[in-house]
């Protein structure tokens, strides 16, 4: 069974702040991580800003811990 690299990671170094976009192969939306925030970008929003980012890598999966402060 062959696995495909289902994620593509882009980053923007300049101008600050540093930000990362993660695309999933089977979804139109993507995630943008910037300044301690996570945002879901629509396909149109992604297409508007994607040309300012550089591709970092393709990946099989993502690992991490997301901590949210919900004001509790």
C-alpha positions as a Markdown table, in Angstrom:
| # | Residue | x | y | z |
|---|---|---|---|---|
| 1 | Unk | 0.0 | 0.0 | 0.0 |
| 2 | Unk | 1.5 | 3.3 | -1.1 |
| 3 | Unk | 0.9 | 6.5 | 0.8 |
| 4 | Unk | 0.8 | 9.8 | -1.0 |
| 5 | Unk | 2.1 | 13.0 | 0.5 |
| 6 | Unk | -1.2 | 14.7 | 1.3 |
| 7 | Unk | 0.1 | 17.9 | 2.8 |
| 8 | Unk | 2.0 | 20.8 | 1.4 |
| 9 | Unk | 3.7 | 23.4 | 3.6 |
| 10 | Unk | 4.6 | 27.0 | 2.6 |
| 11 | Unk | 6.3 | 29.7 | 4.7 |
| 12 | Unk | 6.8 | 33.5 | 4.5 |
| 13 | Unk | 10.0 | 34.9 | 6.0 |
| 14 | Unk | 9.8 | 38.6 | 5.0 |
| 15 | Unk | 8.2 | 40.9 | 5.9 |
| 16 | Unk | 7.6 | 39.9 | 9.4 |
| 17 | Unk | 5.6 | 38.3 | 11.1 |
| 18 | Unk | 6.7 | 34.7 | 10.1 |
| 19 | Unk | 3.7 | 32.7 | 8.9 |
| 20 | Unk | 3.0 | 29.2 | 7.6 |
| 21 | Unk | 0.3 | 27.9 | 5.3 |
| 22 | Unk | -0.6 | 24.2 | 5.3 |
| 23 | Unk | -2.6 | 22.7 | 2.4 |
| 24 | Unk | -4.3 | 19.3 | 2.4 |
| 25 | Unk | -4.6 | 17.5 | -0.9 |
| 26 | Unk | -8.3 | 16.7 | -0.5 |
| 27 | Unk | -9.5 | 20.1 | 0.9 |
| 28 | Unk | -10.1 | 23.4 | -0.8 |
| 29 | Unk | -9.5 | 25.4 | 2.4 |
| 30 | Unk | -6.1 | 25.6 | 4.1 |
| 31 | Unk | -4.7 | 26.6 | 7.5 |
| 32 | Unk | -2.6 | 29.7 | 8.1 |
| 33 | Unk | -0.5 | 29.9 | 11.3 |
| 34 | Unk | 0.7 | 33.5 | 12.2 |
| 35 | Unk | 1.4 | 35.5 | 15.3 |
| 36 | Unk | 0.0 | 32.9 | 17.7 |
| 37 | Unk | -3.2 | 32.5 | 15.7 |
| 38 | Unk | -4.7 | 29.9 | 13.4 |
| 39 | Unk | -7.0 | 30.8 | 10.6 |
| 40 | Unk | -8.9 | 28.8 | 8.0 |
| 41 | Unk | -8.5 | 30.4 | 4.6 |
| 42 | Unk | -10.9 | 29.9 | 1.8 |
| 43 | Unk | -9.7 | 28.8 | -1.7 |
| 44 | Unk | -10.0 | 32.4 | -2.9 |
| 45 | Unk | -8.1 | 33.9 | 0.1 |
| 46 | Unk | -5.4 | 31.2 | -0.3 |
| 47 | Unk | -5.0 | 32.0 | -4.0 |
| 48 | Unk | -4.7 | 35.8 | -3.2 |
| 49 | Unk | -1.7 | 35.4 | -0.8 |
| 50 | Unk | -0.1 | 32.2 | -1.9 |
| 51 | Unk | 2.3 | 33.9 | -4.3 |
| 52 | Unk | 4.1 | 35.7 | -1.4 |
| 53 | Unk | 4.9 | 32.3 | 0.2 |
| 54 | Unk | 7.7 | 29.8 | -0.6 |
| 55 | Unk | 7.2 | 26.0 | -0.6 |
| 56 | Unk | 9.0 | 24.3 | 2.2 |
| 57 | Unk | 8.0 | 20.6 | 1.7 |
| 58 | Unk | 5.4 | 18.0 | 0.9 |
| 59 | Unk | 4.5 | 15.8 | 3.9 |
| 60 | Unk | 2.7 | 12.5 | 4.7 |
| 61 | Unk | 1.2 | 14.0 | 7.9 |
| 62 | Unk | 1.5 | 16.6 | 10.6 |
| 63 | Unk | 2.2 | 16.3 | 14.3 |
| 64 | Unk | 1.8 | 18.9 | 16.9 |
| 65 | Unk | 0.0 | 20.2 | 20.0 |
| 66 | Unk | -2.5 | 23.1 | 19.6 |
| 67 | Unk | -3.3 | 24.9 | 22.8 |
| 68 | Unk | -6.2 | 27.4 | 22.8 |
| 69 | Unk | -7.2 | 29.9 | 25.4 |
| 70 | Unk | -11.0 | 30.1 | 25.3 |
| 71 | Unk | -11.2 | 32.7 | 28.0 |
| 72 | Unk | -12.3 | 30.3 | 30.7 |
